[in-house]
Amino acid sequence: MFGDAGLRDVAVESGVIAEGSINRVLEGKQYNRAVRLHKLMYEALMRIIWKGFQVWIESNHPDKGPQIRSTDLKIRSIKEDVCHETLAAALDDDSCVQSFDMFAKYLHFLRTKHGDLARFWMMYIDMVETLLGLIRADREGDWMLHLACVRRVIPWCFAMNKVNYARYLPVYYA
């Protein structure tokens, strides 16, 4: 689905996946390479979204611009001093919480009102987040997260004509 939409070309042209391997990666035959590709694509798309978010804030909510820039600086400072206290202080800060809420509104805007292409790539981002959630649930033994991710996968199994998964995942989830 996403391979024909440009994911294949981006992966090969960027040198992340060799041209001879891309088909097997997109078919799910080379799991580690596929997860690496999806993580890198997720990171690249989220960076593009963050740049678009800053432009969107300036045009739609200019009063929030300084707050967003302040939050951006706080996030960058976490990179310099990685520890639990720094992260907790940033997450408890009201301006950061409000900025995260605005970012969630922007993501909703991309999913609903920005056009079909944005909606399409937001579906990809949602699928990668589900994949990362499944990986995290398996590593941490978090059964509830696992079930939540399985529930998000079920509609995609029907949409992509994965008959056996579509048939048995609802039973597994129940």
Sequence and secondary structure as in RCSB ss.txt:
>XXXX:A:sequence
MFGDAGLRDVAVESGVIAEGSINRVLEGKQYNRAVRLHKLMYEALMRIIWKGFQVWIESNHPDKGPQIRSTDLKI
RSIKEDVCHETLAAALDDDSCVQSFDMFAKYLHFLRTKHGDLARFWMMYIDMVETLLGLIRADREGDWMLHLACV
RRVIPWCFAMNKVNYARYLPVYYA
>XXXX:A:secstr
  IIIIIHHHHHHTTSS TTTHHHHHTTSSHHHHHHHHHHHHHHHHHHHHHHHHHHHHHH GGGHHHHHHHHHHH
HHHHHS SHHHHHHHHH HHHHHHHHHHHHHHHHHHHTS HHHHHHHHHHHHHHHHHHHHHHHHHT HHHHHHHH
HHHHHHHHHTT HHHHHHHHHHH 
